[in-house]
Amino acid sequence: MLRIGLNPYGIAYSVGLHGKGTPRANPRPLGLDGYVALAEEIGAAVLELPTVLLAALDEGGLVRLRERLAERGVTPVLSQGPPTRGFSDSLRCAAALGADVVRMSLTSVLCGDRAAPDCQWCDAVSEVRSTLASAARQAAGQGTSLAIENHQDFTSGELVDLCVASGPNVGVCLDVGNALAVGEDPVEFARTVASHVRHVHLKDYRAQWAEDGYRLVRCAVGDGAIPFAEVLDVLTAARPDVTAVIECGALAARHVRLLSPAWWEGYPDRSAAQLAAGLAAARVRRLPEDAEWRTPWEQGAAPEAIVRYEMDMLHRSIANLKQMRLML
């Protein structure tokens, strides 16, 4: 059975990552220790650890964390943002924790919006290619693999091209839900990248359609558009040892304006059949157009309500995965 664990970004407010340093920050965040304890409580087999959460640990603290995880049979995966930000720290932490994989997001693009005013897509891709190649060489020196995520920016084919160009220790962190953010069918996305996948984010969305596209609204894993059993069959057939973590969507809905011609700026050509499959995938279990789409964070709710919202969604995700017989 697939080894499934926990990712902090679906409970980012509870952990203390979302809203940090703002007046609306969680006054009682879990922090690293609380996050690890939660993973133990739910029986996580994998734990994704952002380098930013490990910053306060010295080498002794990292060794103690490694022993704590090893005692419970938990596989650690390091996690960080674009490769130019703190990559040396991530490698150091990965070595100390015995983590074989560092998950990386590559750009700040969201919603597949390459035409956004602050996005210079060609420049961003050029920088990604350069810094990823350098990071891959550094990681190879200590036997570490990099897993580059489709963080609502790259298509499946582009991820494969980046892996091939960057070296044999570069693979994919497949965020299943994020396929919808670039207008691709999640199952076809998985088939394209399957042989390169090193790590998986189990994320689900319900799409709420609008005149220029759709919003991707977070929901519990198993309650939305993603056909998880089919996607995971594809992935495990290619990579039986792949790890996965639960990551509910962000506290801000993602507006994918793919029915606007400007949105397609910078994208490679796509066939009508491929586009049709992507659009059809986003119509499964869609959210009614008049339904409330804002999360408690977006509605300005109190901290305890946001925490309760995140935790309820996490536990419903676990229940759904168990019902689908994907998680023990």
N, C-alpha and C positions, 0 to 999 in steps of 0.2 A: 504494500500500500504506500502511496505517496506520503513522504514526510512533510507535514504541514505545521507551520508555527505562526509567529506573530511579527507584525510590522508596526512601527510606532506611528506612522503617518495617518492611519485611519482613526487613531485615538490621540491625535497630535495635541489637542487642547488638554486632555487629561494628563498626558505625559509632561506637558509644559513647553512644547515646541511651537505650537500655534499661538500667536498673540504675545509671545515673549517680548518683554521690554515695552509693552504698551499699557495704557490704563485698563484695558480689558483682559490682561493676562490672568491665567488661572492662579488664584491665591494659594492653592494647596496642590501643586503639581505632583505627580507620582515621582518624577525624577528617575534616575537610572535604577536605583534599588527597587523602587515601587514597580517600575516597568518589568524588571526581571522577575519580581515576585508574582506579578500578574501572569507572566508567561508560564511560570511554574504551576500556578493555580489552575490554568486551563489545560495543562498537559501539552504545552507546545513542544514539538520535536525540533523546531528550528527557531532561531531568534535573530532578527535583523537588528543590528546595533549601529546607529548613526555615530560617526566619529565625534560629532559635537556633544553627544551625551557622555562620551568617554574622556572628555578633555580634562576633567579634574582628577583622573586616576594616574598615579605614578606606575612604575613597572611592577611594583609589588601588588598594587590594586588590580592591575590587569591579570597578573598571575592568579590571584585569588578568584577573580571572576571566571577565568578559564577553568579553574578547578571546580567551581560551583556548577558551571554548565556541564562539564564532563561527567560529574557525579550523577547528573540526571539524564545523561545521554542527549543533550541538546546541541545541535549543530549551530555554531555562530556564523553569521554572514555580516561583513562590514558594509556600511552604507554611507555614501557621501554625494555631494552635488557635483557640478561640473569639474573636470579633472584638474583645473588650475587652482582649485580651492582646497588647500590642506591635504593634498594627496600624499605627501610624505608621512603625515600623521596617520592617515588611514593605513598605509603599508606597515608602519610601526605597530599599530594596534592589531592589525591582522596577524602579524607574526607572533605577537605576544599572546593572542587568544587562540592561535592555531586555526584561524579562519582561512579557508582555501580560496574564498571568493570575496571580491569587493564589488558591490553593486554601485553603478555610477549613472547619474543623469548627466546629460551632455549640454543642454541649452536651457534658457529660461522661457522658451516658447511654450505657451499653453493653448488649448483649444484648437490645435493645428494651424494657428493663425500666423503664417509666415509673412503676411502682408501688414501686420500690425506696425503702427508708426515707429515704435522703438525697436523693431526687428530688422536688422540688415542680414537677411538669410544667407546670402552667398558668403559674406564675411564670417558669419557664425560657423558655417560648415567648414570653411577653410581653417579656422582656429581649432575646431573640434578634431579635424584630421591630424593636425600638427601635434596638439597636446595629447591626443589619445595614443598616437604612435610612441611618444616619449614615455607616457605613463605605462604603456604595455611593456616597454623595455625594462623599466624599473621594476615592475611587478614580476617579470620573468626571472629576474635575478634572485628572487626569494621563493620562486615556485608558486606564485599567486596568480589566479585568473581574474580577469575583469569581466563584469557582466553589465553591458551598456543597456540602459532602459529606453523603451519607447515612451518617453515622458511627454506624450501628446505633441511630439515634434516630428520624429522620423517615421517614414513608412516601413513596411516589412522589408521590401527590397533594398531600401537604403541602409537599414541596419545590417543586412547580410553583407552588403558592399563594404561597410565600415569594418566589420569583423575580418573579412578577407584581406583588406588593405592593412590592418593594424597588427596582425600576427596571430599565431595559433593559440595564444593564451587569452584572446579576446572573444567573448561570447555575448549572449543576449540575456538580459533580465526582461522577461516578457510580462508586461502589465496587461493582463487580458482585457480589462475594460477600456484601456486607452486606445485599443484598435479603433473604437468608434470615434475617437477624437480626430482621426485622420481619414474618416470615411471608409474604413475597411471592415470587412466581415471578420469577426474574431477567429472563426475556425480557419479561414483561408490565411489569415495573418499567422496563426500558429503553424500551419503547414509550411509556410514559406521559411520561417525562422527555426523550425523544430530542431534541426541537427546542430544548431549553434546555441541552443538555450542552456544556460547554466543555473538559472534561478527564475522563480515565477512569483508575480504579485497577483493574488486572487482578489480582483476588484469587480464590482458589478455596478451597473447604472440602469436607471430608467430614463428614457429620452422623452422630453416634452417638446413637441414640434412647434415651430414658429415660422413666420413668413420667410426668414432668411436661413433657416436650418433647424437646429434643435439645441436645447439645453441638455446637458448630462447631469442628472440629479442623483446624488448618492443614495444607496439603499443597502440593505444587508446582502451579503453574498448569497446568491440563490433566489433572490426576490426580483431580479431585473432581467435584462435582455441577454445576458451571457449564457450560452449552453455549456456549462462547466464540464459535464461528463464527456462531451464530444471533444472539447478542447484538450482536456487532460489525457484522453486516449491517444490523441495525436502526439502530444508531447512525450508521454512516457514510453510510447512505442519507439521513439527516436532516442530518448535519454531516460532510461529506467531509474537512474539515480538522482534525478533532478529534485531540488528542494523547492518548497513553496511557502508563502506566508500570506495571511489574511490582511488585506489592506482596504478598508472601506474608503470611499472617495473623499475628496477634500471638503471642508466646511463651506466652500464657495462653489456654487454650481458653475459648470463650464459651458459656455455658449459657443457652439460650433456653427459658424456661419457658412457652411459649405454650399448653400443655395445662392450665395452671392458670388458673382464672377471674380471679384477682387480676391476672395479667399484663396483661390487656386494659384495665385502668383507664386512661382518658385517650385511648384509640384511637377513631377514627371508625368508624362501622358498616362492615362488610365483608360481601359476599355469600358464600353458601355456595360458589359456583363459584370465587370468588377465593381463599377459604381453602383449598379443595381443591387448587387449582393450586399454591399455596405449599407445602402439605404434601407434595404429590407431588414437587416439585422437590427437596426436602430428603431424599428417599429414593433419589435417584440415586447410585450408587456409595457407598452408606452404609457406615459403619464398623461392623463387628460389635459387639454389645453387650458382649462380653467382651474386646475388643481394648484394648491400652494406648493411652490417649489423651493422656497427659502428654508434653509436650516435654522435651528435656534440661534446659531452665531449670526447669521445674516439678519435675523429678526431682533437682535439686540437682547437676547435672553440672559438671565442671570447665570453666573458660572456653574452653579450646581445643576441647572437644567441642561447646559451644554455637555457637561460630564455625563449626566444620566443618559442623554441622547446617544453619545458615542458608545458608552458601555452596553446599553441595550442593543444597539446595532451589532456590536462585536459578538455578544452572546447569541443573538439570533443567527448570525452568520455561522457560528460554530454548530448550532443546532441543525441548521440547514445542511451543512457539509456532512454531518453525521447521518442525517436522514438520507442523503444521496450516497452514503457509504463511501465517501471520499476521505473521511477522517474518523479515527477511533474515538 
